[in-house]
Amino acid sequence: MDPVSRERRDEGGIPRVRREITAPPGATAREERWPGANDAKAEKLRGRSLQRRAGAQGLQLRHSEYGYALINSAREPVADRSDMTLDEVESWLDRPDVPA
């Protein structure tokens, strides 16, 4: 190593320490869980697709801790349900007689 680069490191700037971050005790390992991430992404994309389809029919798709709900223009849940799954929402949107 030449003396110039050694002097540059010791010029007195902010010292940097490179360490690997470890997980806290009891936590899962640092490796990413790709299958879980892919499932979450697929569900998110499906929800957005159903949201666009609902909007085309004059409805809103809303999500809560209980599940999904289709909301009509009077701001009421379709079929008085606010605990639907994405499969149920899709089946409602596929119906030709969905009330708007």
Residue pairs with C-beta under 8 A, 6 or more apart in sequence:
21 30
22 30
23 29
23 30
43 86
46 86
47 61
47 63
47 68
47 86
50 61
50 86
50 89
50 90
50 93
51 60
51 61
53 93
54 60
54 61
54 70
54 89
54 93
55 61
57 93
57 98
57 100
58 72
58 73
58 100
59 70
59 71
59 72
59 73
59 78
59 93
59 98
59 100
60 70
60 71
61 68
61 69
61 70
61 71
61 89
62 68
62 69
62 71
62 82
63 69
64 82
66 82
66 83
67 82
67 83
67 84
67 85
68 82
68 83
68 84
68 85
68 86
68 88
68 89
69 77
69 78
69 81
69 82
69 83
69 84
70 77
70 78
70 79
70 81
70 84
70 89
70 92
70 93
70 98
71 77
71 78
72 78
72 99
72 100
73 100
78 92
78 98
78 99
79 92
81 88
84 92
92 98
